[in-house]
Amino acid sequence: MPNNPDSASVFGNAIAEHLRVIHQVEAQQPVLEAIARAMAATLRAGGKILWCGNGGSAADSQHLAAEIVGRFRRERRGLPSMALTTDTSILTAVANDYGYDAVFSRQVEALGNPGDLLVGLSTSGNSRNVVAALEVARSQGMLTVAFTGAGGGKMGTIADQFFAVASSDTARIQEAQILAGHMLCDWIEIDWLESQSVPQETQASAQARGVR
């Protein structure tokens, strides 16, 4: 006999909870704008955006890095962004030699430069390897951003900026985080194209005055 899950509890409840969580993202627009401005400024200054997370957050890291290196909506040059979740040789070597908690922080140590930006994703906000990566990034003069669930966890106390989804449900948190990530990609792309349309002499004079 086939099972017959109740469609209202499976689909209806999921959709209702998704909409509730997503509507609450609107209240965090100032936080997302601050993160977007920091990301755009990093890229305009010649820095790069790094991403890290575990499981679904690893997949989201790769997804969002790809939107920046490739394109989101508009034709433009590729921009520097990298997910620290993709090189299995590095991940397994570091995990074997130093432990899994070091798989991201070791890469930040090797690849991160002052002025770069690291985004750590964790639905709990307490993933030890992501916390370690944020700590190393801060020690190297990088900007740090955390994407978490409700409360922010330890990551919320470390990062320069953090976006905390008002939910404790992993699936709903991830859905809100990818929406936020897409909005950030949209901002970055618009900002980059507008910055390239400014005449070179205007950019040079603005930089001389310390304007970014």
Secondary structure, DSSP 8 states (H G I E B T S, - for coil): ------HIIIIIHHHHHHHHHHHHHGGGHHHHHHHHHHHHHHHHTT--EEEE-STHHHHHHHHHHHHHHS-SSS------EEETT--HHHHHHHHHHH-GGGTTHHHHHHH--TT-EEEEE-SSS--HHHHHHHHHHHHTT-EEEEEESTT-HHHHHHSSEEEE-S---HHHHHHHHHHHHHHHHHHHHHHHHHHHTS-HHHHHHHHHTT--
